[in-house]
Amino acid sequence: MRRSATFPQFCEWIAERSAEGAARWYLALHSKLGVLRINAERFSLAPESQYFEQEIRNATFRTRSGRRYRILFTIDASDVNVLFVRAPGQDLIQPV
């Protein structure tokens, strides 16, 4: 499973605000990534999929505080490629 270059920056942003919150966020994300490894096809197409040639799927996870994040990913044969982790309120990804 590969992550986009923005993933470390996102983790740093959360950690700057709360190290404990960042740890909880990471555990929630890691738990959902485990599900993706087992059965990524079970997740629906993301709304962003309409803008791209390759299917983009999404899976959501919640933090203890109830904030819902979206994991945007593609499936290439047996590889799951994480493209983005989107926070609540972020706009849909669109081609440039």
C-alpha positions as CSV (number, residue, x, y, z in Angstrom):
1,M,0.0,0.0,0.0
2,R,1.5,3.3,-1.0
3,R,0.6,6.8,0.3
4,S,0.8,10.1,-1.5
5,A,3.5,12.6,-0.7
6,T,0.9,14.8,1.1
7,F,0.3,12.1,3.8
8,P,3.3,13.0,6.0
9,Q,2.5,16.7,5.8
10,F,-1.1,16.0,6.9
11,C,0.2,14.0,9.9
12,E,2.5,16.8,10.8
13,W,-0.3,19.3,10.7
14,I,-2.4,17.3,13.1
15,A,0.6,16.6,15.4
16,E,1.3,20.4,15.7
17,R,-2.1,20.9,17.2
18,S,-2.2,17.8,19.5
19,A,0.3,15.0,19.7
20,E,-2.3,12.8,21.5
21,G,-4.9,13.7,18.9
22,A,-2.5,12.8,16.1
23,A,-1.8,9.4,17.7
24,R,-5.5,8.7,17.9
25,W,-6.1,9.9,14.4
26,Y,-3.3,7.6,13.1
27,L,-4.7,4.6,14.9
28,A,-8.1,5.2,13.4
29,L,-6.6,5.5,10.0
30,H,-4.3,2.5,10.4
31,S,-7.3,0.4,11.4
32,K,-9.2,1.4,8.2
33,L,-6.1,0.7,6.1
34,G,-6.1,-2.8,7.5
35,V,-9.7,-3.3,6.1
36,L,-8.6,-1.9,2.7
37,R,-5.8,-4.5,2.5
38,I,-8.3,-7.3,3.0
39,N,-11.2,-6.1,0.8
40,A,-10.7,-2.8,-1.0
41,E,-13.3,-3.6,-3.7
42,R,-16.1,-3.4,-1.1
43,F,-15.9,0.3,-0.9
44,S,-17.9,2.6,-3.2
45,L,-16.7,4.9,-5.9
46,A,-15.8,8.3,-4.7
47,P,-17.6,11.3,-6.1
48,E,-14.3,12.4,-7.6
49,S,-14.2,9.3,-9.8
50,Q,-16.4,11.0,-12.4
51,Y,-13.6,13.5,-13.1
52,F,-10.8,10.9,-13.8
53,E,-10.3,7.9,-16.1
54,Q,-9.2,5.6,-13.3
55,E,-11.8,4.5,-10.7
56,I,-11.2,6.3,-7.4
57,R,-12.8,4.7,-4.4
58,N,-13.3,6.1,-0.9
59,A,-13.5,4.7,2.6
60,T,-14.3,6.7,5.6
61,F,-13.1,6.5,9.2
62,R,-14.0,8.5,12.3
63,T,-11.8,9.8,15.1
64,R,-12.8,9.5,18.7
65,S,-14.1,13.1,18.5
66,G,-16.5,12.0,15.7
67,R,-14.7,13.8,12.8
68,R,-15.1,11.8,9.6
69,Y,-12.2,11.6,7.2
70,R,-12.2,10.1,3.7
71,I,-9.4,7.9,2.2
72,L,-9.3,8.2,-1.5
73,F,-7.6,5.3,-3.2
74,T,-7.3,3.3,-6.5
75,I,-7.0,-0.4,-7.0
76,D,-4.4,-1.6,-9.5
77,A,-4.5,-5.4,-9.8
78,S,-3.7,-6.4,-6.3
79,D,-2.2,-3.1,-5.2
80,V,-4.2,-0.5,-3.2
81,N,-2.8,3.0,-3.8
82,V,-3.9,5.7,-1.3
83,L,-4.1,9.0,-3.0
84,F,-5.4,11.4,-0.3
85,V,-6.8,11.5,3.1
86,R,-9.5,14.3,3.1
87,A,-10.6,16.1,6.2
88,P,-14.2,17.1,6.9
89,G,-15.2,20.2,4.8
90,Q,-12.5,19.8,2.1
91,D,-13.7,20.2,-1.4
92,L,-13.7,17.3,-3.9
93,I,-10.5,16.6,-5.8
94,Q,-10.8,17.7,-9.4
95,P,-8.3,17.6,-12.3
96,V,-6.3,20.7,-12.9
